């Protein structure tokens, strides 16, 4: 619908509903562009679902089982990050060792392990295929344990419309606010970018 503004200019008068509908059309495209920017490795061939990427044979499990049996989840996660490379001759071996140990650490409740598994599925780290809903579950479990990196990643998914739901954007903002209050500068920057101040 066009109208004359009285200054010889014709402008388009659109309703709020029309603008909202137009924005909804572009949200998935914008969200995918944002996640591609942050996860360029997701375009590689040969990515595997997490369960498959972290699967070990009984013989392979025996290598680690004695070393991790008495460790808590956070100790296993730190071991994974520190030592997986030492036990691997190839990148694939490194990825499998790391993911296997992170799953074991998450099974024992490690926020670090939970966050890293969510990040692997979000950004296709360690050869893992993107799975945003599954990533969100890992990240949500890490958020429940007050992990600020998980708050940032999960907040990012929500504010960019990658998880949907009516209250998704507001929930994402609340996560960014929570982690900015405890001193995470990246969360503060993202929260402020949304037009807020902690």
N, C-alpha and C positions, 0 to 999 in steps of 0.2 A: 504494500500500500504506500503510495507516495503522497506527500503533502508539501505545500509551499511554505517555507519558513518565514515569508514576508520580506525577505531580502533578495528575492529573485533566485534563490537556490531551492532546488528540489531535493529533499532528503527522504530517506527510507525510514518509515516509522514501523518498527517491529515490536511485537509484543514480547514480554518476558518469556512466555512459553515458547515462542519461536526461537528466541536466542538460546534458551536452555536446550531445546531439541537439537539445534545446530551444534551446540557444545557437546552433547551426548554422542553425536555422530563422529566427532573427531577424537573423543577421549580414548578409544581403543588404539587409534593410530598414534596419538601422542604418547600414550603409555608404552606402546611397543617400541617407538623410537627412543624413548628414555631408557628402557631396559636394554636395548641393543647398544646404546652408547656405553652403558656401564657393564655390559657383558659381551664384548666382541668375540670372546672365545666360543660362544654358543653357536657360531656358524661353522665350526669345524666338523669334519666327518668323523664318524666312529664314536660319538658320545653314547654313553650307556646309562640306563636308569641306575640310581644309587644302589639299589639292592644287588644288581648285577656287578656294578663296578667295585663293590666292597666284598664280594663273595670270595671266600678262601676254601681251599680243599682242607681235608683233615690234617694232611702233612704240613701245610702252610700254617694252619692254626697252631699246631704243636710248637712252632718256632716262637710264637709270642705268648702262648698260654702260661707258661711258667714264669715269664717276666712280668706279667700283668695281674696274676691271680690275687696278690695281696695289695694291689694299688687301688686307691679310690678313683673316681671318675676324672677329677681334675689332674691327678698325677698321670693317668693314662693319656689324657689329651696333651699334656706337656711332653710326655714321652713320644707321642705320635709326631708332634711338630718338630721335636729335636732329633729323633732317631730314625724316622722312616727312611730317610735317604741313605743312611749307613747300611741298611739291610736290603738295598735295591740296586740292581745293576742297570735297570732301564727306567725311563720315565713312567711307563705303565706299571712296573713293579713298585716304584715310589708311590704312585697314586693309589694302588691297591693296598699297600701297607698303611698309608696314611688314613685312607677311608675306613679300613677295617678297624684300626685303633680308635678312630673318632667315633665309630658306631659303638664300640665297646665302652668308650668313655661316656657317651650319651646314655647308654643302657644303665650306667651307674649314676646318672643324674648330673653330669658335668655341664654347666652352662656354656663353657668354652666349646666343648664337643658338640652340643646342640646347635650353637650359633654357627660353627664351622660347617656342619652338615647342611644347615639352611642356606648358608652362603654358597656352598658348592652347587646346590640345586638352583639357586637364584642366578648365579653368574657363570655356571658351567665350569667351575674349577675342578681340577683333578679328573678331567674327562667325563664328568657327570652331565647327563642330559638335563636341560631345564625342565623343572616341574614346580611352577609357582605355588600351587595349592599345597604340595608336600613341603616345600621350603617354608611356607608360612606356618605350618604345624611345628616344624623344628624350631623356628624362630620364636613362636609363641611360647613354647616350653622354656626357651632360654630367657625370654622376657619375664616369665613367672619367677625366674631365679635372679631377676634384676640385672641381667646382662645388658649393658648400654649399647654395645655394638649390635645386638639383636634388636634392641628398641629402634635404633637408627634404620636398620635394614627393613624391619617390619613397618615402621612409620613410612619409609620411602614407598613401599609397595602399596600401602593404603592411600597416601595422599596423591599418588599418581594413578589411582583407579585400577590397579592391577588385581585387586581382590574383590571389588564390587561391594554392594550393600549400601543402604541409605546412609548409615553413620560411618562408613569407611574413612572418609576424608577427615572427619572430626577425631576419630580414633587415632588415625595416623598423626595428626597434629598433637594429640595428647601424648603419644609416645615420644615424639621429638621434643616436646616440652619437658617431659620427665627426664630424658637423658641429657638435655641441656642444663637442667638444674643441678645435676650431679657433676657437671664440668666437662661433658663431651662437647668440644668445640665444633665438630662437624654437625652435630645435632642442632646446636645453637644457630649455626649459619643457615641450615635448612629451615629451621623454624622461623628465623627472621626473614628469610626469602619469601615465606608465605605471608608476610606483612604483620608479623607479631613480634613481641619482645618478651623474653622470659621474665 
